[in-house]
Amino acid sequence: MNLATLSLFTFIPLWGRELNLTNEEIALAATLYAVVAFTTSIITGRLSDILATRKFFVVGGSLTGAITLIGLLIPDKFFFILFRAAGGLGFGMLIPSLVALVSDKQNKIGSFSSFGSFGWALGVLVSGILGLFWLPSIFIFGVLALTGASVLAITLEDEYSSSRQLVQDQLVRIFWERKSAYLSLGIRHSFANAIWTFWALFLADLGANTFWIAIIQFTNAFTQFIIMQKYTDRLKSESMITLGLLLSAVAFFSFTIPPDFWGIIPMQIILGISWAFLYVGTLRYSMEKTEYDKSTSAGILASTQAISGIFGSVIALVVISVGGSYIDLMYIATIATIFTLIGFVVNRSQGN
């Protein structure tokens, strides 16, 4: 699955630029995508705790592949925005259902997450090379990867049967018990998404082609893979969240320093470490508090990421619309993440 996800997310803004979309239109498309993904993930995450989890993954992967293919066939501004929004339907189903399948089988969440990052790394590297020759080939590659994931998922088995209806907790209660972790990740990720909205365009303006954009993203994702494999199943979840927030602030600020794209590459190592700790820490923190509502917890986390995409896109749209720059977004993200870190530490010290 992740062979496709980071590649599509990274290079879609370049496809928008090819179609002569303005920065404001690209931000609007990202906002609509995030709204749809948020709604879908919160609903399907809950349903996956009651119905067959595997089916949601198969449907989500197939739907995302089909929508991506349709978007390629209609290279038009309006349909680009429409296809970008509709992509949230499928993506919103994927993560909650897959995480639930893994947790049902008592597998280590950190190790599982690391294979997602490995998929990101390999997928974006292949896509960057393909993009040197023909940009739409990146999206065709994504469609093939999603199709393969959906076919493979058919062979998986759901651990629970009708006993999944033991799910009892309310969504609000589940969220409230884990609010400090969800909100910390959500705020940090909102401002990160403000940066990612124009990330490929920022790197392109620094002189990077699709291959070097891919190398930059590969460095981030492969670092996540290493950290998740070796450390995230050993450390305490709260410690990982704290470290993740601290290193995120360092990474965001570091992006403002290099004068060209070469200097961004080592900064991606810091970013990869920060996300590995923050994501797995939050995921483990939410899973440790539940027995039957694992997909719901994962769905809330996925929804938190999705709604962060909404806020992030709006932040980017506002900053760019008032004459701000990509660098301004990075300064704002740094400040917001520092305050989030302080809030999380204070909240946990008070036992909330």
ABEGO torsion letter per residue (X at the ends): XAAAAAAAAAAAAAAAAAAGBBAAAAAAAAAAAAAAAAAAAAAAAAAAAABBAAAAAAAAAAAAAAAAAAAAABBBAAAAAAAAAAAAAAAAAAAAAAAAAAAAAGBBAAAAAAAAAAAAAAAAAAAAAAAAABAAAAAAAAAAAAAAAAAAAAABBBABBAAAAABABBAAAAAAAAAAAAAAAAAAAAAAAAAAAAAAAAAAAAGBBAAAAAAAAAAAAAAAAAAAAAAAAABBAAAAAAAAAAAAAAAAAAAAABABAAAAAAAAAAAAAAAAAAAAAAAAAAAAABAAAAAAAAAAAAAAAAAAAAAAAAAAAAAAAAGBBAAAAAAAAAAAAAAAAAAAAAAAAAGX
